[in-house]
Amino acid sequence: MSALFGNYGKRRARIVKGQGTIVEDSTGKKYLDFTSGIAVVSLGHANPAIVKAIHDQSEKLWHISNLFDIPGQEKVAQKLIADTHFSYAFFCNSGAEANEAAIKLARKHTGKNHIITFEKSFHGRTFGAMSATGQGKVHNGFGPLVEKFTILPFNDVAALEATIDDSVAAIMLEMIQGEGGVNSVSPEFAAAIAKACDDKGILLIIDEVQTGIGRTGTRYAYEQTILKPNIVTLAKGLGGGFPVGGMLGTAELYDTFSPGTHGTTFGGNPLAMSVAETVLDHVFEPAFLQHVQELSTYFVKQLKANLPSNYTVQGQGLLLGIGCGDAEVAPYIATAEEKGLLLVGAGPNVIRLLPPLTVSKAEINEAIAILKTILS
């Protein structure tokens, strides 16, 4: 009998080790991992550079608390804000923590409480982040949520324009809704958001927990749109598998987070920063990002060429989805696992494809061969 709470629906395979895109279970069976720990293991499992960074830093200093200067934080912050309009960074341990920080910062800076978010969004499971999330299944059973979140239909310009007024502190959204179905912000919706923020002085928070750090082929997914956020939240791929979260903000927000207004015990510790710095040294290289874009183009082309026409392909970079119409994807995902391919859903009707950013074309071809067998 397990001593663990049953809040996770566990898969059958018990994964015990991995290298690159390949993982192995307790029976010795190997799988192509196209989940990446849900967009986390950006440089693949047991990446030698990350292993070395953890080893080297672990022999110096793991944790000292934010009461002291941590030089690694400054290094990572500078890499994250370089050549952007951002000026400052805050480090924590997860995407939910980053989004909680963003919500607090937006409310405190504006003196307003009203935040607009969108249906099918996912921002985390802590109370503030959960309240911002536009999915009832995440809310159910937990009593009253944090007040003053208005959840609107995604990509609905008319609904947005009808809701905007002087009470709104911030608009908060994902560039691609990962958990909600691999739904991308349309150009028209991006333009409407930009106009609303400019006209009313509303802060724009973009949750890049899943899309950031190269996942969509650029450093941040917002860079592929006209949007210019005041706040961006990060996690997942930033640590390449190590728990790291972060929030970037523009210069005018600096004084709002004065000493004592917000904090974290473990966030930005030396071990986490050594890993994040290593990840960024790889992912933020222009050639690396270009390679991600090329892999994405190849992957999408092969998917469209090999899958029946009743399936749709959506998303950007190496955050892709296969829309299966009204069909439930859970049986497809279970069959794929039996055949040696690990997948994850995005809502009930979309298969999400999240390989490491280091995946090879040969591994993509293997995955497509399995998908073709299952979906045909």
N, C-alpha and C positions, 0 to 999 in steps of 0.2 A: 504494500500500500504506500502510495506516495505521500511525502510530508509537505508537498507543494499545494498552494491554492490552484484551483482548476480554471483559471481565467484565460488560459490559452488553449486553443484547439490544436493539439500537437499532431505533427505529421508522423507517418509510420517510420521513415528512415531516421536513424540516430547517427548524425554526422559527427565524426571524431577527428577528422583532419582535412586539410585542403592545401592546394598549391595552385596559384593562378586562378583559372576558371574551373578547375576540377576539385571536387570534394569527394570524400570517401566515408562510407558508413561503417558501423561496427561489424558488419559481416564481410567487409572488404569490397563491396560493390561501389563503383565509381559513378559520379553524376556530373553533368554539365550544370554549373550553378548560374542560372539566369535570374536569380533573385538578388545576388550580392548583399545578402542580409537586409533586403529592402533598400537598395540604393546606397549602401554603406561602404562595402568593400571595393572602393573605387579603383584601387591599384591591384586588385586580386588578393587571394588568400596567401598569407605568409610571404608577402612581398619582401625581398631581401633588404631593401633600403629601410623599410619600416621596422623590420626585425632588428636591424643594426641600431637604428635610432633609439628604440626602446631599451635595448641592451646597454648601449653607451650611457644613456641618461639615467638608467636605473642604478648604475654604479656611482652616480654623483648625488642626485637629489630627486626624490619623487614628489614631495609635497612640503610646502612651507607656509601656506595661507597667504591671502591677499593683504594681510597686514604689512607684508614686505614686498619690495620690488621684485618682479619676476621678469628678467630680461627677455625670456622667450616670448612673452606676451607682446612686447614691443615689436619684435621681429615679425611675428605672425600678423599683427595688426597692420604693419607697414606693407606687407605683401598683399593683404586683402584690400586695402584702400588705394594701392598704387594705380595711377591712371584712371581713377574714378572720381566722382563728385563727393565721395564720402571722406570724412575727416577723422572719425574715431571708431573704436571697436570695444565691445564688452564680451568677455568669455564666460561660458557656463558649461553645462555637461550634456545638454540634449536639445532637441528641437522644441519641445514643449517649454522648457525653461527659457529658451531664446524668445519664444512668442510671448510668454508671460512678461519678460522684460520689455518687449516692444509695446505691449498693451499699457503697462505702467508708465513707460516713457511718454507715449502719446497722450495719455490722460493728464499726466502731471504737466507736460509742456503746454498743452492747449487750455487747461482748466476746464475741459469739457469731458463728458463721459460717453457720448454716443459714438459707436463704431459700427460701420457697415461691413458685413461679410457676405458670403454667398453660399447658396445651396450646393450640396455635394462637396463642400470644402472639408479639409481636415487640417487642424492646427495643433492637435495634441489632446491629452487626456487629463491634464491638471484643470482646475476649475475655470480659470480664465480662458485658457486655450480651448477647453471643451465647450465653453459658452460661445466662443467665436466659431466653432465648427458647425457647418450646416448639414449635419446628419443626425436624425432623431435617434438612431440606434446607439449613438455614442452618448446621448443625454439620458436615455431611459433609466429610471430607477434611482436617480441621484438627487431628487428634490429640486428646489429652486436653483436656477443657474445664476451666474453673475448678470446683473441687469445692464440694459442699454446697448445690447447688441441687436441690430436689425439684420436679418438674413434675407437677402434678395436672390431672385433667379440669376444664374450665371449667364453672362453674355447678353443680358437683357438691358439694352440702353434705355428704353422707356421707363422701366421700373427704377433704374438708377436715378434718372433725371427727376422722377416724381418724388423721390425720397430725400434728395439733397436739400439741406437747409443750413442755417447758421448754427444749429445744435451739433453738427457732426464734427467730431474730433479727428477721425481717421477712416480711411477705407483700407481694408486688409484683404489680400487675396494671394492665391498661388498663380504663377504664370501657366502652369499645367497642373490640373488637379490629379495628383497621383492616385490617392486612395479613392477618389470620386469617379474615376472612369477614364483617366488620361485625356481630359478635356482641356484644350488650349484656349487662352484668351484670344478673342478675335480682334483684328485690327480696329474695327469699329468700336468695340467695347473699350479697348485701350485708349482710343482717342477721347471717348466720352469720360473716362476716368480722369485722364490728364486735364481735360477742360474743367471738370467739376472741382478738382483739387486746386487748380489755378484761380478759378473764379471765387471760391469760397475760403481759400487759405486752409484747405484740409490736408492733413498729413497722409502720405501714402506709405503703407507698410506692405512690403512684398515678402511673403513667406517662401524662401528659397531653400528650405530644409531638404527637400528632395531634388529640386532642379539645379541647385547651385553647385559650385566647384566642378565645373566641366561636364556635368551630366548631359546637358543639352548641346554641347559642342562649343559653348562660350563659357567664360568664367562664371557668369551669372546669366540666367535665362532672360532677365529683363533687358539685357543689352541687345537682344534681337527685336525689341519693340521701341516705341517712342516714349515709353514710361521712364520717369526719373524719380525713383522712390526716395523718401526721406529716411526710411528705415528698411533694412533688409535683415532677415533672420536666416541663420545657417546651422547645419549640424551634419548628420549622416556622413556624406563623403568627405567632409573636412578632416575627419580623424582616420579615414581609411579602415575603420573597424574599431578604433579606440574611441571611447566616449568623449566627444568634444562638441560644444555648441558655441554659437557666436551671434552677435548682433552688431551691425554696422549702422552708423548714424551720421547725419550731416552736421556741419559746424554749429548751426544755430541751436542744436539740441544739447550742446556740451554742458552748459550751466544747470540744466534740469536734473541731470544725474550727479548731484553734488555728494560729497562724502556722507555715508549713512543712509542714502535714499534707496539703495538696492545693493544686493551682494549675494555671494555664494561661497560655501566653504571650499569645495573642490575645484570650482571652475578656473580654468587657465593655469592649472598646476604645471610645474616644469616638465613632467612626463608627457602630459597631454600636448603641451606646446611643442615639444621636440618632434612628436609624431605629426602634428598639423603642419609644421614647417617643412618636414620632409615631403608630405603629400603635395603641398603647394609648389615646392621646387620642381616637382614632376608635372603636375596637372596644368599649371599656369604657363608652361612653356608653349609658345605659339605653335610649334610643330606638333606637340601632343594634342592640342585642341583641334588642329587641322585634321589630324588622324582620326579623332573621334567623329568629326563631321563626315569624313570619307567612309568610315565604318557604318555610320548611320545611313548614308545614301545607299551603300551596298546592301545593307540589311533590309531596308524598306523595299528596294527593287526586287530582291529575292523573295521577300514575303509576298509581294503582289504577284509575282510570276508563278509562285508555287501553291498559293492558297486559292480555294474556290472563290468566285467573284462575290458571293454573298457575305464574305467577311470583309471588314474594313480595317485599314491600318492607320493609326493616328499617333500623335506625339511628335517629339523632336529628339535629336541626338540619340542617346542610348537609354531614353525613357520612352518606350514605344508601347502601344496597346493594340491588341487584335479585338475589334468589336465583333461579337458573336450574335448580334441581333437580340432576339428574346431568349436565346439558349443560355442556360446556366453553365458557367465555366468550371465549377468545382469538379465535375467528373472528368473534364479534359485535363485539369491540373493533376488529378490523382493518377490518370493513365500515363501522363507524361513522366511522372515520378517513377512509375513502374518501368518505363522505357529508358530511364537514365537522364531525364531533363527536369531540373527544378524550376518551377514557375510560381508566380503569385498572382492573385486576382486584383482587379481594380473595380470594386463593386461587383454585382452578381453576374454581369454579362460581358466583361472585358478581361482578357488575359494580358497581364502586364509583363513586359520584357525588360529586365534590368541587369544585363550582364556587366561584369567589371569593365571599366573603360579600357582595359588592356586586353580585351577579348580578341581573338584572331578571326580572320575570315574563315579558316577551316572549322573553327568551333561554331561560328554562325551557321555554316553550311550543315554541320551535324545537327544543330538545334532545329533548323528548318526542315530537315529530312524527318525528324521525329514529329514536328508540328504537322507536316503534310500528311503523315500517316494517320494522326489522330483526328485532324479536322476534315479529312476527306471521307 
